[in-house]
Amino acid sequence: MFNIKNFSEKILGTDICEIGLTTRTRNCLRQNDVKTVRDLVNAWQSGEIQYYRNVGPATKQEITDILLNLSGNTTTKTQTLHEARKLLKQQIAAHEQELQKLRAQLNLLDQGNNNK
């Protein structure tokens, strides 16, 4: 999700205390020897972060939001949800069309059985 190439060297060298993380998240990261944004991105890329104690969904979302912001990616959670909702609506529409075709076929079969 995060590529270290998307971050400037200045950002990568920034201490995690300076990027707006909550105290709880900072403490959790510090306990796992994550001191800089570079350490954080590396821990995220390697998947190591999922094994850190006290890193649950809320903490992962906080880290994701911070890293998205720091990487210059302006996609917000709201935009991501909007895109997901749009895709689901398209999929529903496609399934509804297929369902209408199946209902028409079923009606033809029912009419054929009624004529016998």
C-alpha positions as CSV (number, residue, x, y, z in Angstrom):
1,M,0.0,0.0,0.0
2,F,2.8,2.4,0.9
3,N,5.9,2.6,-1.2
4,I,8.9,4.2,0.5
5,K,9.6,6.0,-2.8
6,N,6.5,8.0,-2.4
7,F,8.0,9.8,0.6
8,S,10.6,12.6,0.5
9,E,13.9,11.9,2.4
10,K,13.0,14.8,4.8
11,I,9.7,13.1,5.6
12,L,11.3,9.7,6.0
13,G,13.7,11.1,8.6
14,T,11.0,12.7,10.6
15,D,10.5,11.4,14.2
16,I,7.1,9.7,14.7
17,C,6.5,12.2,17.6
18,E,6.2,15.0,15.0
19,I,3.6,13.5,12.6
20,G,0.4,13.8,14.6
21,L,0.0,10.3,16.0
22,T,-1.9,9.8,19.2
23,T,0.2,9.1,22.3
24,R,-1.1,5.5,22.5
25,T,0.0,4.8,18.9
26,R,3.4,6.5,19.4
27,N,4.0,4.5,22.5
28,C,3.1,1.3,20.8
29,L,5.4,2.1,17.9
30,R,8.3,3.1,20.2
31,Q,8.0,-0.1,22.1
32,N,8.6,-1.9,18.8
33,D,11.6,0.3,17.9
34,V,9.8,2.4,15.3
35,K,11.3,5.9,15.7
36,T,11.0,7.5,12.3
37,V,8.6,7.6,9.4
38,R,11.1,5.4,7.5
39,D,10.8,2.8,10.3
40,L,7.0,3.1,10.2
41,V,6.8,2.7,6.4
42,N,9.2,-0.3,6.5
43,A,7.2,-2.0,9.3
44,W,4.0,-1.4,7.3
45,Q,5.5,-2.7,4.0
46,S,6.9,-5.8,5.7
47,G,3.6,-6.6,7.4
48,E,5.5,-6.6,10.7
49,I,3.2,-4.0,12.2
50,Q,0.2,-6.4,12.3
51,Y,2.0,-8.4,15.0
52,Y,2.7,-5.4,17.2
53,R,0.8,-5.6,20.5
54,N,-2.1,-3.1,20.8
55,V,-2.3,-2.4,17.1
56,G,-5.9,-2.9,16.2
57,P,-8.1,-1.6,13.5
58,A,-8.4,1.9,14.9
59,T,-4.6,2.2,15.2
60,K,-4.1,0.9,11.7
61,Q,-6.6,3.4,10.3
62,E,-4.8,6.2,12.2
63,I,-1.4,5.1,10.7
64,T,-2.9,4.7,7.3
65,D,-4.4,8.2,7.3
66,I,-1.1,9.8,8.5
67,L,1.0,7.9,5.9
68,L,-1.4,8.8,3.1
69,N,-1.1,12.4,4.1
70,L,2.6,12.3,4.4
71,S,3.0,10.5,1.1
72,G,1.2,13.3,-0.7
73,N,-1.7,11.0,-1.5
74,T,-4.7,13.2,-1.2
75,T,-7.2,10.3,-1.3
76,T,-9.3,10.6,1.9
77,K,-11.2,7.9,3.6
78,T,-14.4,9.6,2.4
79,Q,-13.2,9.5,-1.2
80,T,-12.3,5.9,-0.9
81,L,-15.7,5.1,0.5
82,H,-17.4,7.1,-2.2
83,E,-15.5,5.1,-4.9
84,A,-16.4,1.8,-3.2
85,R,-20.1,2.8,-3.0
86,K,-20.1,3.8,-6.7
87,L,-18.5,0.5,-7.7
88,L,-21.1,-1.4,-5.6
89,K,-24.0,0.5,-7.2
90,Q,-22.6,-0.5,-10.7
91,Q,-22.3,-4.1,-9.6
92,I,-25.9,-4.1,-8.3
93,A,-27.2,-2.6,-11.5
94,A,-25.4,-5.3,-13.6
95,H,-26.8,-8.0,-11.3
96,E,-30.3,-6.5,-11.6
97,Q,-30.1,-6.7,-15.4
98,E,-29.0,-10.3,-15.2
99,L,-31.8,-11.0,-12.7
100,Q,-34.4,-9.5,-15.1
101,K,-33.1,-11.8,-17.9
102,L,-33.4,-14.8,-15.7
103,R,-36.9,-13.9,-14.6
104,A,-37.9,-13.5,-18.3
105,Q,-36.5,-17.0,-19.1
106,L,-38.3,-18.4,-16.0
107,N,-41.6,-16.8,-17.2
108,L,-41.1,-18.4,-20.7
109,L,-40.5,-21.8,-19.1
110,D,-43.6,-21.4,-16.9
111,Q,-45.7,-20.4,-19.9
112,G,-44.4,-23.5,-21.7
113,N,-45.4,-25.7,-18.8
114,N,-48.8,-24.1,-18.6
115,N,-49.5,-24.8,-22.3
116,K,-49.1,-28.6,-21.8
